Amino acid sequence: MARPIRETPVLKGEDAFNFEMRRLEVENMSKEQRAENLRKVEEGYARAKSYINFHW
C-alpha cells in the first residue's frame, strides 16, 4: 500500500526570498542559456550513465 503524500511546506523568510530570486533568474534566461543548461545536464547524465552497469 502506498504511503500518503505529505503536504508541501510553506516557505518563509530567507527561504522564500531565495526561492523567488531563483525563480526569477530562470524566467529571465535566454534560449541560448536554456540550451546550454540542457546540454550540460545531458552531458552529466551521459557521464553518470557510463559509470553505472545494470545487470538484469
Legacy VTK file of the C-alpha trace (Angstrom):
# vtk DataFile Version 3.0
C-alpha trace
ASCII
DATASET POLYDATA
POINTS 56 float
0.000 0.000 0.000
1.340 3.447 -0.879
2.299 5.957 1.754
0.298 9.180 1.931
1.923 12.240 0.400
2.842 14.917 2.917
1.729 18.495 2.429
4.188 20.862 0.790
5.674 23.140 3.448
5.156 26.891 3.186
8.403 28.774 2.614
9.022 31.684 4.945
11.698 34.297 5.470
15.050 33.822 3.762
13.996 30.514 2.174
11.041 32.218 0.487
13.236 35.092 -0.695
15.869 32.723 -2.146
13.201 30.655 -3.893
11.688 33.747 -5.505
15.091 35.051 -6.651
15.967 31.707 -8.265
12.549 31.563 -9.915
13.071 34.991 -11.453
16.554 34.031 -12.686
15.143 31.052 -14.563
12.351 33.119 -16.124
14.876 35.647 -17.445
17.109 33.098 -19.190
17.576 33.404 -22.934
17.000 30.488 -25.295
20.778 30.142 -25.656
21.242 29.917 -21.877
18.489 27.314 -21.607
20.056 25.298 -24.433
23.478 25.467 -22.739
21.981 24.300 -19.433
20.235 21.414 -21.182
23.482 20.435 -22.922
25.337 20.399 -19.566
22.623 18.285 -17.941
22.660 15.808 -20.817
26.476 15.559 -20.648
26.318 14.927 -16.902
23.636 12.294 -17.403
25.702 10.537 -20.072
28.787 10.621 -17.827
26.869 9.229 -14.842
25.251 6.573 -17.011
28.697 5.425 -18.192
29.669 4.649 -14.568
26.608 2.504 -13.898
26.275 -1.086 -15.052
22.849 -2.647 -14.909
22.699 -6.424 -14.656
19.186 -7.612 -15.345
LINES 1 57
56 0 1 2 3 4 5 6 7 8 9 10 11 12 13 14 15 16 17 18 19 20 21 22 23 24 25 26 27 28 29 30 31 32 33 34 35 36 37 38 39 40 41 42 43 44 45 46 47 48 49 50 51 52 53 54 55
